[in-house]
């Protein structure tokens, strides 16, 4: 007999969504988090965009879970009064060579079951956003923004209402999955040793390190997690845009795009900086590369208008010269250990997909 039905490692947005889903299914749940609160890393250091699901390969987990997650997320925000805005976004071509790219993107999005996509002429795009410089654009009406912290607080509260518990300042140390139950050891001021039927590794940037401490798990089942840092810069003053503005897609990212927060303040980013350590300092010099990228679609960007804001680090399971990988959700069918689920490479669109990822984890455990 195990001490608890399920232990979740990590209280980021995905771990919170999983804890909530497990608790709602009637399981007893404890979430382990080494930090002092929820969402202190990747979940609180992103664009807070609700993605439509356009960019991802047909049949991929990212495509499927982003679309499902986005629809579930809007419903959740309505039901739980989480602040959001379905503002829409324009993916812009800045020369004629990029038109075919956004046309292909529309086809890819429609294959992924994304609704509300429309190709715009130059005149139509400038009617929506007069300050924009573009030769044409793809309009996504279902893209939005949300208050990610309010969403995470709501998930935590919902999980607790269903009986889930959270242990902060409680780092996961190791697990032994060689017996009939999984034994978990934690550190911190009050170390614990607990047995569980289900162990879900949703530790994001640390998922590979966590998986390597599970006795009984074949090391070949654990990919390397690499760190791709994305730096963001805020705009002095108010931007003349009411929608999100994205350039045509680029390798390993969506380019330096313009997003808005719920107060209308604009920020730009992220870029891609491969790093070896978790360092969130923003080098002001990186803003020099932002100016030229932004002026391709907003030529009237004022001089010296960008202020270093914050950075986030994405857990990548492929390198800078590799194709973008899919989400990796490894359950018993993959590694042979009953009750163990490892989540690797849960980067964008992880926030949008979080509720659907949680449902997928329940399916794996079932």
N, C-alpha and C positions, 0 to 999 in steps of 0.2 A: 504494500500500500504506500503510495507516494504522499509526501507532505502536501503537495499542491498539484493541481492539474497542469498548469502552464507557467513557465517563466519566460518573460520577454527581456532581452538584453538591449537597452537603448530606449530613451524617452524622447527621441526626435519625432517628427510628425508621423513617420511610418510606424515606429514602435508604439506610439500612442493609438494610432488607428487599429493596429493589431490587438493591443490590449483591450480596447473597447469591443472589438468584434468577438474576441475570445470570451470576455465577460458576458456579453449579450447572448452568447451561445450556451451559457449556464456553467462555464468552467470557473474554477477558482484561479486567480491570476495575480502574480507579482511581477512588477517591472523593475529591473535593476538599472540604475543610472549613476555613473560615477561623479557627474557634475552636481551642482546644487539645485538644479531646476530643469525644466523641460526645454528641449529645442535649442541648446546652447551652441551648436556647431552648424552643420549644413542647413538645417531647417530654418534658422533665423538669419541666414546670410545668403539670400537669393533675391530674385526679382519680384517675388510674390505674385507671379503671373499664373493665371488659370489658363493652361494651354489647351488648344483645340484638339491636337492630335495629328497635325498635318505632316510632320517631317519624317516619321518613322517608317521603316520598311514594312511592307504588307505582311501580315501574319505574325509580326513580332509582338512580344509582350508589351513593349513600349506603346505600340500602336493600339493594341486592344485595351490595355489598362488605362491609358491616358483618356481615351474616349469614354470608357465606362466610368472612370474616376471623375472626369470633369462633369458628367451629367449628375452623378451622385453628389458631387461637391456643391453644385449650385442648389440642389434640393436640400442638402444638409444646412447650408448657410441660411436658406429661407426658413427652415424649421427651427434653427437654433439662434437665429438673429445674429449671425456672424457677418460683420460688415464686408461688403464686396461691391464691385461695379462691373457689369458686363459692358465694357467700353468698346470692345472691338480693336482690331489692329490691322495695319497695312504693312504688307511685305512688299518692298518697293524695288523696282528695277531702276537703276540710275543711268543706264545706257541701253541701246537696242540689243546688245549681245545678251543681256540678262532677262529679256522678255521670255525667251523660250524656257528659261529656268523656272520662272514663276508659273508659267503655263503647265510645266511638268509637275510642279508642286501642287497645283490645284487637282490634277488627276490623281496624284498620290494621296492627297487628303480625302478625296471622294472615295477612293478604294478603301481607305481606312474608316469609312462611314462618318466622316466629318461633315456636318451640315453647315449651311450658311456661308459658303465660299463663293466669291464672285470676282471675276477679273474686271479691272477698271482701266479705262483709257487714261491717258495723261490728264485730260480735261476733267474727267470724273474724279480722279484722285485729288486733283488740286481744288475741286469744289468742296470736297470733304475737309481737306487740310491745305489751305492756301499757301502756307509757308513751305510746303514740301517741294523739293526738286526731284522729279521722277519722269520716266518715259512710260510708266504704266505700273500697276500695282495689283496685288492679290489681296482682297478684303476678306477678313475672317470676322464674322459678326459674333461668334460665340466665345471669342477670347475675352478674358477679363482680368481683374486684379482683386486681391482680397487682403484682409488683415490676417496674416499668417499666425501671429501670436494669439489673437483672439480665437482662431480656429483650433490651435493646439490646446489652449485653455479649455475650450469647449469639449474637445475629445477627452481630455483628462477628467473633467468633471463628469462627463457621460459614463466613462469607464468606472469611476469611483461610485457613481450611483448604482452601478450594476455589481458592486462588490470588489472591484479590482483594487489592489494596493500598490503603492509606489515607494521604492526604497532609494532615496537620494544619498549622495556621498557614499555610494555602495558599489565599488568597482567589481566587475566580474573577474575572477582569477583563473578558474579552470573548471572543466567538467569531465566526468567519467561516464561514458555511454556504453560501457561493456556489459552491463548487467540488465536486469529486467526493467529498471527505472534509470533515469539519468540523474547522477549526483552533481550538484553545483556548489562550488565554493566561492565565497565573496570576501572582499577585504573591507577596509574602512574602520571606523571606530567600533563597530559592532559586527565582527566577522560572523558569517553564517555558513552552515552546510545543510543544504536542502535537497530533497529528492523530488523529482517531477516526472510526469508522463510526457510532457512536451516542452522543448526548449527552442525558442525562436531567436535567432541571432539577427537583430535589426540594428546593429551598432554602426552602420554607415562607414565612416572613414576607418573604423577599427575592425570591420567585419572579418577581414582575413586574419588579423592577429588573434581575434577571439576564436575563430574556427581552428586555428593551429593548436589551441590549448585543449581541444576536445579529445580526450583519450578514446580511441576506438574509431575515429574518423581518419580515413586514408588521406595522407597529406596531398596526394595528387588531386583530390577533390576541391582543393582550396586555391583559387587564383590569386595572383598578386594584386594588391590594391595600390594604384599610383595616384598621386595628388595633382590635380589640375586646378590651380588657383585662378579665380576670376576677380578682377578688381573693378570697382564701381566708382564713378565720379558723379557728384551732384552738380546741378546747374544753379549758378547765381541768378536769382530772379525767376520769372515765370516763363515757361516754354509756350510757344503759340500752337500747341497741339492738344487735342482732346482725346486722341487715340494713341495706342502704342505704335511705334514705328520701328520696323525691322528691315535691315538690308536683305538682299538675296542671300541664301544660305552659303556658309563658308565651311571649310574643312575644320572638324572638331569643335564646331560652335555655330551659333547663329549670328555672329558678327556683333559689332558694337551697336546695340539697339537702344532705343529710347523707351523707357517705361515710366509710368506715373504711379505715385502713391495715391491713396484715397483723398488726400488734400489737394491733389493736382500738381505736386512738386515733381519735377522731372529728374531722372537719374539715367546715366549712361553706363553700359557695360553688359556683360563682363567681357574682358579680354581673356586670353588663355596664357597662363604662365605656369609651366611645369616646375614643381618644387619638391624637395625631399622632406621638409618638415612642416608642421602646422604653424605657420607664421601668418598672422592676419594683418600685419602692417601694410599700408598702401604707399608705395613709392610715388611721390608726386610726379616724378619724371615720366612715369608711364602714361600720364595724361597727354603728353606730347603726341603720342601715337593715336590718341582718340580724336584730336581735332580734325585731321584729314579724313578719317573714316566718317565722322559725323557730317562734315561739310559736303560730302557726296550727296546726302539727301536733305541737309539743312544748310545751305550755303551762307545764311545770315547768322550763323552761330557767332555771338559776340566774342571778341578776343578776351583771353584770360577769364573765361566764364565758368571753367570747370574747377570744382573743389574736390579733393580726395574725400571719399565717403566711407566705404567699408569694403571688405573682400570676403569671399566665400571660397571654400575648397571642395571640389567635387571628387567623389571616390570613383576613379576610373579603373576598369579592369582591362584596358588596352592602352598601348603607348601612343605617342604623338604621330607615328607614321602608320598606325593600324586603322582599319575600319572601325567606326563607332560600334561598340558592342550593345547587346540587348541587356535588359534586366536579367539577372540570374537568380532564380528562386529554386534552391536545391532542397528537395525533401527526401523521404525514405526511398522513393523509386530511383533516385539518383545515386545515393550513397549507401543505402541499405540499413540505416539506423532508424528504428521506429521512433517517431515523435520529434526528431531533430529537423529543423528548417533553418538553412542559412540563406541570407539575402546579400548578394554581392552586386556592386556597381549600381546601387540605387541612387542615381543622380537625377537631373532633369529628364523627364517630367515627374519626379518622385512626389513633389507636393501635390500636384494635380491628381496623380494616380493613387494617392495614399489609401483612400477608402476601398478602391478596387484591389490594391495590393493586399490589403487585409483580408478581403473575401477570398483572394487566390490562396493565401496562406491557410485559411480554414479548409479550402478544397483540398489542398495538399495533405493536411492532417487527416482529413476524412478518408 
